[in-house]
Amino acid sequence: MTSPGSPAEARSLIIERLVGDSGEAAQVIDAGRAMAERAVPLLQKSLTSELGVPVVVDLKAIEVSRVPEARSRAGDTFAMTVIGSSASSDAMTLVIDAPAIAIMVCTLFGGDPDLPASPIERDLSQIEIDVSTMVFQQVAQALNGSGKRSLDLRLPAPRAMSGTEAKRYVLRDGAAIR
């Protein structure tokens, strides 16, 4: 493990660990927005291809967050995966909540688009976990990028985890974009 090069870097690292300060929020949000805006068309295209129906992906908001908050905001039923890269074993944490899983499963298996998807209020089935894994793969590929901007993620994305396994998985606390 390497140590920070200067006292200022050491202070910055300590402050980030103690209070979650992740730099200038506006700059972090701008970088996250640029990344998401590049990924949205790719994600729409890949999900449309996988699901066989047109998919519209809207970018609502970009916020600075903490990694563990992703899981806590998903409710009791969710799927999660952690994707490594050449720089970090946990470069990207992806979480999908039960309502989104229900919509994806319903769409994939030809559910009536005029009817709401039935809520999932139980442990996820293997099919729901597999669909979540497929969605994570598409999201990771879209966000990974290519060339100099590539995140160099280790793809394919690991199989989604859910239930007790996902709830007990130890997430490193760090800055995040959601």
LUMRO-537618 format. One record per atom (N, C-alpha, C): residue number from 1; x, y, z; chain. Coordinates in pm, whole numbers. Layout:
n;px;py;pz;chain
NUM;X;Y;Z;A .
...
# end
This chain:
n;px;py;pz;chain
1;85;-117;0;A .
1;0;0;0;A .
1;90;123;0;A .
2;55;220;-78;A .
2;136;341;-85;A .
2;75;448;3;A .
3;161;537;49;A .
3;113;646;134;A .
3;103;773;50;A .
4;21;867;95;A .
4;10;994;23;A .
4;145;1063;17;A .
5;169;1138;-90;A .
5;298;1201;-112;A .
5;325;1323;-27;A .
6;225;1394;15;A .
6;247;1517;90;A .
6;151;1523;208;A .
7;182;1610;306;A .
7;88;1626;418;A .
7;-51;1670;373;A .
8;-58;1753;268;A .
8;-189;1798;218;A .
8;-269;1681;162;A .
9;-201;1591;90;A .
9;-269;1472;37;A .
9;-315;1382;150;A .
10;-233;1368;254;A .
10;-270;1286;369;A .
10;-393;1343;439;A .
11;-395;1475;460;A .
11;-511;1540;522;A .
11;-636;1519;437;A .
12;-621;1536;307;A .
12;-735;1519;217;A .
12;-790;1377;225;A .
13;-701;1278;229;A .
13;-744;1139;239;A .
13;-815;1113;372;A .
14;-762;1166;480;A .
14;-823;1147;612;A .
14;-960;1213;618;A .
15;-971;1335;567;A .
15;-1100;1405;567;A .
15;-1202;1328;484;A .
16;-1159;1279;366;A .
16;-1251;1203;281;A .
16;-1302;1080;355;A .
17;-1213;1012;426;A .
17;-1254;891;499;A .
17;-1345;924;617;A .
18;-1320;1034;685;A .
18;-1398;1068;805;A .
18;-1535;1127;773;A .
19;-1540;1219;680;A .
19;-1666;1289;657;A .
19;-1727;1265;519;A .
20;-1660;1184;439;A .
20;-1717;1153;308;A .
20;-1700;1262;206;A .
21;-1613;1358;232;A .
21;-1589;1466;137;A .
21;-1526;1406;12;A .
22;-1586;1429;-102;A .
22;-1536;1367;-224;A .
22;-1497;1471;-329;A .
23;-1454;1586;-283;A .
23;-1412;1690;-376;A .
23;-1525;1787;-404;A .
24;-1505;1869;-503;A .
24;-1606;1966;-542;A .
24;-1726;1893;-600;A .
25;-1837;1901;-531;A .
25;-1958;1829;-574;A .
25;-1998;1865;-717;A .
26;-1987;1990;-753;A .
26;-2027;2033;-888;A .
26;-1941;1965;-994;A .
27;-1811;1953;-970;A .
27;-1722;1887;-1066;A .
27;-1752;1738;-1074;A .
28;-1778;1676;-960;A .
28;-1809;1533;-957;A .
28;-1940;1508;-1031;A .
29;-2039;1592;-1008;A .
29;-2169;1578;-1075;A .
29;-2154;1599;-1225;A .
30;-2076;1699;-1266;A .
30;-2054;1724;-1409;A .
30;-1987;1604;-1476;A .
31;-1888;1545;-1409;A .
31;-1821;1427;-1465;A .
31;-1918;1309;-1474;A .
32;-1998;1290;-1370;A .
32;-2097;1182;-1371;A .
32;-2201;1202;-1480;A .
33;-2246;1326;-1497;A .
33;-2346;1356;-1600;A .
33;-2288;1329;-1740;A .
34;-2165;1371;-1764;A .
34;-2102;1349;-1894;A .
34;-2091;1199;-1923;A .
35;-2052;1123;-1822;A .
35;-2040;978;-1838;A .
35;-2177;916;-1868;A .
36;-2278;957;-1793;A .
36;-2413;902;-1812;A .
36;-2470;941;-1948;A .
37;-2447;1065;-1989;A .
37;-2499;1109;-2119;A .
37;-2435;1033;-2235;A .
38;-2308;996;-2221;A .
38;-2243;914;-2323;A .
38;-2300;772;-2322;A .
39;-2339;723;-2204;A .
39;-2384;584;-2191;A .
39;-2530;563;-2230;A .
40;-2616;664;-2213;A .
40;-2760;647;-2235;A .
40;-2793;592;-2374;A .
41;-2741;649;-2484;A .
41;-2776;593;-2616;A .
41;-2729;448;-2633;A .
42;-2611;417;-2580;A .
42;-2560;280;-2588;A .
42;-2648;185;-2508;A .
43;-2691;229;-2390;A .
43;-2775;146;-2305;A .
43;-2912;123;-2370;A .
44;-2971;228;-2426;A .
44;-3099;212;-2496;A .
44;-3088;109;-2607;A .
45;-2982;120;-2685;A .
45;-2963;29;-2798;A .
45;-2943;-114;-2751;A .
46;-2860;-135;-2649;A .
46;-2833;-272;-2604;A .
46;-2954;-334;-2535;A .
47;-3027;-256;-2455;A .
47;-3147;-311;-2390;A .
47;-3257;-340;-2492;A .
48;-3271;-255;-2592;A .
48;-3368;-280;-2699;A .
48;-3333;-410;-2771;A .
49;-3205;-431;-2794;A .
49;-3160;-554;-2860;A .
49;-3188;-677;-2773;A .
50;-3159;-668;-2644;A .
50;-3179;-782;-2553;A .
50;-3326;-812;-2530;A .
51;-3407;-709;-2516;A .
51;-3548;-728;-2481;A .
51;-3639;-744;-2603;A .
52;-3594;-700;-2718;A .
52;-3673;-714;-2839;A .
52;-3786;-613;-2853;A .
53;-3787;-513;-2767;A .
53;-3886;-405;-2776;A .
53;-3813;-273;-2754;A .
54;-3865;-164;-2809;A .
54;-3799;-34;-2787;A .
54;-3793;2;-2638;A .
55;-3678;46;-2595;A .
55;-3657;86;-2456;A .
55;-3614;232;-2454;A .
56;-3677;309;-2367;A .
56;-3639;449;-2350;A .
56;-3570;462;-2215;A .
57;-3451;518;-2216;A .
57;-3376;541;-2092;A .
57;-3367;691;-2072;A .
58;-3418;737;-1959;A .
58;-3413;880;-1926;A .
58;-3313;902;-1814;A .
59;-3238;1007;-1825;A .
59;-3145;1047;-1720;A .
59;-3217;1151;-1635;A .
60;-3249;1115;-1511;A .
60;-3325;1206;-1425;A .
60;-3234;1304;-1352;A .
61;-3141;1251;-1274;A .
61;-3055;1337;-1192;A .
61;-2924;1266;-1165;A .
62;-2823;1343;-1137;A .
62;-2693;1292;-1097;A .
62;-2665;1350;-959;A .
63;-2632;1263;-864;A .
63;-2606;1308;-727;A .
63;-2480;1244;-674;A .
64;-2410;1316;-587;A .
64;-2298;1259;-515;A .
64;-2356;1178;-400;A .
65;-2303;1061;-379;A .
65;-2356;970;-278;A .
65;-2240;894;-214;A .
66;-2272;792;-138;A .
66;-2174;700;-82;A .
66;-2210;561;-133;A .
67;-2112;475;-152;A .
67;-2136;342;-208;A .
67;-2240;263;-128;A .
68;-2230;253;5;A .
68;-2329;172;79;A .
68;-2473;223;68;A .
69;-2491;351;36;A .
69;-2626;405;22;A .
69;-2701;343;-95;A .
70;-2630;295;-195;A .
70;-2696;234;-311;A .
70;-2783;117;-267;A .
71;-2730;38;-179;A .
71;-2804;-79;-131;A .
71;-2917;-38;-38;A .
72;-2893;58;50;A .
72;-2995;96;147;A .
72;-3116;162;82;A .
73;-3099;226;-32;A .
73;-3210;292;-102;A .
73;-3295;195;-183;A .
74;-3248;71;-202;A .
74;-3317;-23;-290;A .
74;-3433;-96;-223;A .
75;-3448;-83;-93;A .
75;-3556;-153;-24;A .
75;-3512;-292;19;A .
76;-3609;-376;54;A .
76;-3578;-510;106;A .
76;-3541;-609;-3;A .
77;-3599;-595;-121;A .
77;-3574;-689;-230;A .
77;-3501;-615;-341;A .
78;-3381;-665;-374;A .
78;-3299;-602;-477;A .
78;-3195;-702;-525;A .
79;-3131;-670;-634;A .
79;-3017;-747;-683;A .
79;-2899;-650;-692;A .
80;-2780;-706;-677;A .
80;-2660;-622;-674;A .
80;-2544;-699;-734;A .
81;-2452;-628;-796;A .
81;-2326;-686;-838;A .
81;-2216;-584;-817;A .
82;-2095;-633;-799;A .
82;-1978;-548;-783;A .
82;-1880;-588;-892;A .
83;-1840;-491;-973;A .
83;-1755;-517;-1089;A .
83;-1618;-456;-1064;A .
84;-1516;-535;-1085;A .
84;-1379;-489;-1069;A .
84;-1326;-428;-1198;A .
85;-1211;-365;-1184;A .
85;-1141;-308;-1300;A .
85;-992;-331;-1279;A .
86;-913;-283;-1373;A .
86;-768;-297;-1358;A .
86;-716;-213;-1241;A .
87;-792;-111;-1199;A .
87;-748;-22;-1091;A .
87;-807;-58;-955;A .
88;-920;-130;-952;A .
88;-989;-155;-826;A .
88;-1073;-282;-834;A .
89;-1075;-357;-726;A .
89;-1156;-480;-724;A .
89;-1305;-449;-711;A .
90;-1338;-326;-675;A .
90;-1478;-286;-662;A .
90;-1502;-150;-728;A .
91;-1467;-143;-854;A .
91;-1475;-16;-927;A .
91;-1619;30;-948;A .
92;-1713;-64;-962;A .
92;-1851;-26;-989;A .
92;-1945;-117;-911;A .
93;-2036;-57;-836;A .
93;-2140;-131;-765;A .
93;-2272;-95;-830;A .
94;-2342;-196;-880;A .
94;-2471;-175;-945;A .
94;-2580;-241;-864;A .
95;-2690;-169;-844;A .
95;-2805;-219;-767;A .
95;-2931;-193;-849;A .
96;-3019;-292;-852;A .
96;-3149;-277;-918;A .
96;-3256;-317;-818;A .
97;-3357;-231;-802;A .
97;-3461;-259;-703;A .
97;-3571;-348;-761;A .
98;-3657;-397;-672;A .
98;-3761;-493;-711;A .
98;-3855;-439;-819;A .
99;-3903;-314;-811;A .
99;-3991;-266;-918;A .
99;-3924;-268;-1056;A .
100;-3798;-231;-1062;A .
100;-3727;-232;-1190;A .
100;-3707;-375;-1240;A .
101;-3677;-467;-1150;A .
101;-3663;-608;-1189;A .
101;-3795;-659;-1244;A .
102;-3906;-627;-1177;A .
102;-4038;-672;-1223;A .
102;-4068;-620;-1364;A .
103;-4036;-495;-1390;A .
103;-4060;-438;-1522;A .
103;-3975;-508;-1627;A .
104;-3847;-532;-1597;A .
104;-3758;-597;-1693;A .
104;-3803;-740;-1722;A .
105;-3840;-815;-1619;A .
105;-3885;-954;-1639;A .
105;-4015;-955;-1719;A .
106;-4106;-869;-1683;A .
106;-4235;-859;-1753;A .
106;-4212;-825;-1901;A .
107;-4126;-731;-1928;A .
107;-4096;-690;-2066;A .
107;-4029;-803;-2143;A .
108;-3932;-868;-2081;A .
108;-3858;-975;-2147;A .
108;-3949;-1091;-2185;A .
109;-4045;-1122;-2100;A .
109;-4131;-1237;-2125;A .
109;-4267;-1199;-2183;A .
110;-4277;-1082;-2243;A .
110;-4395;-1045;-2319;A .
110;-4515;-1002;-2239;A .
111;-4493;-943;-2123;A .
111;-4604;-892;-2044;A .
111;-4678;-781;-2115;A .
112;-4801;-760;-2079;A .
112;-4884;-656;-2139;A .
112;-4831;-518;-2096;A .
113;-4786;-437;-2192;A .
113;-4730;-306;-2156;A .
113;-4833;-209;-2098;A .
114;-4962;-239;-2116;A .
114;-5065;-151;-2062;A .
114;-5099;-182;-1917;A .
115;-5049;-294;-1866;A .
115;-5074;-332;-1727;A .
115;-4949;-310;-1644;A .
116;-4964;-268;-1520;A .
116;-4846;-252;-1434;A .
116;-4785;-388;-1400;A .
117;-4654;-391;-1385;A .
117;-4586;-515;-1347;A .
117;-4620;-547;-1202;A .
118;-4639;-675;-1173;A .
118;-4669;-716;-1035;A .
118;-4547;-691;-948;A .
119;-4568;-634;-830;A .
119;-4453;-608;-741;A .
119;-4393;-739;-690;A .
120;-4264;-737;-666;A .
120;-4194;-853;-611;A .
120;-4176;-829;-462;A .
121;-4241;-910;-381;A .
121;-4235;-894;-235;A .
121;-4186;-1022;-170;A .
122;-4090;-1088;-234;A .
122;-4034;-1214;-185;A .
122;-3890;-1220;-233;A .
123;-3819;-1327;-197;A .
123;-3684;-1344;-249;A .
123;-3691;-1359;-401;A .
124;-3587;-1312;-468;A .
124;-3585;-1319;-614;A .
124;-3568;-1463;-662;A .
125;-3634;-1496;-772;A .
125;-3618;-1627;-835;A .
125;-3489;-1628;-916;A .
126;-3447;-1745;-961;A .
126;-3327;-1755;-1044;A .
126;-3344;-1679;-1175;A .
127;-3464;-1683;-1231;A .
127;-3489;-1608;-1355;A .
127;-3474;-1458;-1330;A .
128;-3527;-1409;-1220;A .
128;-3516;-1266;-1188;A .
128;-3371;-1227;-1164;A .
129;-3295;-1315;-1103;A .
129;-3151;-1289;-1082;A .
129;-3078;-1288;-1216;A .
130;-3113;-1383;-1305;A .
130;-3050;-1386;-1437;A .
130;-3083;-1261;-1519;A .
131;-3206;-1216;-1511;A .
131;-3245;-1093;-1583;A .
131;-3170;-974;-1525;A .
132;-3157;-969;-1393;A .
132;-3080;-861;-1329;A .
132;-2935;-863;-1376;A .
133;-2877;-982;-1386;A .
133;-2740;-996;-1433;A .
133;-2728;-943;-1576;A .
134;-2824;-975;-1661;A .
134;-2824;-927;-1799;A .
134;-2830;-774;-1802;A .
135;-2915;-716;-1719;A .
135;-2926;-569;-1713;A .
135;-2793;-510;-1665;A .
136;-2734;-568;-1561;A .
136;-2606;-519;-1510;A .
136;-2499;-524;-1619;A .
137;-2497;-631;-1697;A .
137;-2399;-643;-1805;A .
137;-2416;-530;-1906;A .
138;-2540;-503;-1944;A .
138;-2566;-397;-2041;A .
138;-2528;-259;-1986;A .
139;-2560;-234;-1860;A .
139;-2526;-106;-1797;A .
139;-2374;-92;-1787;A .
140;-2307;-197;-1743;A .
140;-2161;-192;-1728;A .
140;-2093;-169;-1862;A .
141;-2139;-236;-1966;A .
141;-2079;-216;-2099;A .
141;-2099;-73;-2146;A .
142;-2217;-19;-2124;A .
142;-2245;118;-2168;A .
142;-2161;219;-2091;A .
143;-2147;199;-1961;A .
143;-2069;293;-1879;A .
143;-1919;275;-1895;A .
144;-1875;155;-1930;A .
144;-1733;126;-1941;A .
144;-1664;215;-2043;A .
145;-1729;238;-2155;A .
145;-1668;321;-2257;A .
145;-1555;249;-2328;A .
146;-1479;324;-2406;A .
146;-1367;266;-2478;A .
146;-1258;371;-2494;A .
147;-1143;325;-2533;A .
147;-1031;416;-2554;A .
147;-978;476;-2425;A .
148;-934;601;-2432;A .
148;-874;667;-2315;A .
148;-973;686;-2201;A .
149;-1101;695;-2231;A .
149;-1203;718;-2127;A .
149;-1255;588;-2066;A .
150;-1208;475;-2114;A .
150;-1258;347;-2065;A .
150;-1229;330;-1917;A .
151;-1325;271;-1846;A .
151;-1305;239;-1705;A .
151;-1226;110;-1689;A .
152;-1205;39;-1799;A .
152;-1132;-88;-1800;A .
152;-1194;-189;-1702;A .
153;-1327;-199;-1707;A .
153;-1398;-292;-1619;A .
153;-1370;-435;-1661;A .
154;-1371;-524;-1563;A .
154;-1355;-667;-1589;A .
154;-1493;-724;-1623;A .
155;-1517;-734;-1751;A .
155;-1646;-784;-1799;A .
155;-1628;-925;-1854;A .
156;-1729;-1010;-1850;A .
156;-1868;-982;-1818;A .
156;-1888;-954;-1669;A .
157;-1997;-886;-1641;A .
157;-2032;-852;-1502;A .
157;-2055;-981;-1424;A .
158;-2012;-986;-1298;A .
158;-2040;-1104;-1216;A .
158;-2191;-1124;-1199;A .
159;-2229;-1248;-1175;A .
159;-2370;-1282;-1155;A .
159;-2426;-1198;-1040;A .
160;-2548;-1152;-1057;A .
160;-2613;-1071;-954;A .
160;-2633;-1154;-827;A .
161;-2622;-1087;-715;A .
161;-2653;-1151;-587;A .
161;-2777;-1083;-531;A .
162;-2848;-1155;-446;A .
162;-2969;-1098;-386;A .
162;-2988;-1160;-248;A .
163;-3095;-1119;-182;A .
163;-3129;-1176;-52;A .
163;-3020;-1154;51;A .
164;-3000;-1254;135;A .
164;-2903;-1246;244;A .
164;-2763;-1221;192;A .
165;-2727;-1284;82;A .
165;-2593;-1267;25;A .
165;-2567;-1120;-8;A .
166;-2661;-1055;-72;A .
166;-2643;-914;-110;A .
166;-2646;-822;11;A .
167;-2730;-855;109;A .
167;-2741;-770;228;A .
167;-2616;-779;315;A .
168;-2551;-895;315;A .
168;-2432;-914;399;A .
168;-2302;-879;329;A .
169;-2306;-859;200;A .
169;-2186;-828;125;A .
169;-2128;-697;177;A .
170;-2001;-699;210;A .
170;-1936;-580;266;A .
170;-1896;-487;153;A .
171;-1954;-367;155;A .
171;-1921;-265;56;A .
171;-1824;-165;118;A .
172;-1719;-135;45;A .
172;-1623;-36;91;A .
172;-1691;101;86;A .
173;-1675;177;193;A .
173;-1733;311;195;A .
173;-1646;403;112;A .
174;-1706;465;18;A .
174;-1635;560;-66;A .
174;-1735;646;-140;A .
175;-1684;746;-205;A .
175;-1769;836;-281;A .
175;-1830;763;-399;A .
176;-1950;804;-437;A .
176;-2020;741;-548;A .
176;-2103;845;-623;A .
177;-2142;807;-741;A .
177;-2236;886;-821;A .
177;-2358;798;-840;A .
178;-2476;858;-823;A .
178;-2598;782;-852;A .
178;-2692;868;-932;A .
# end
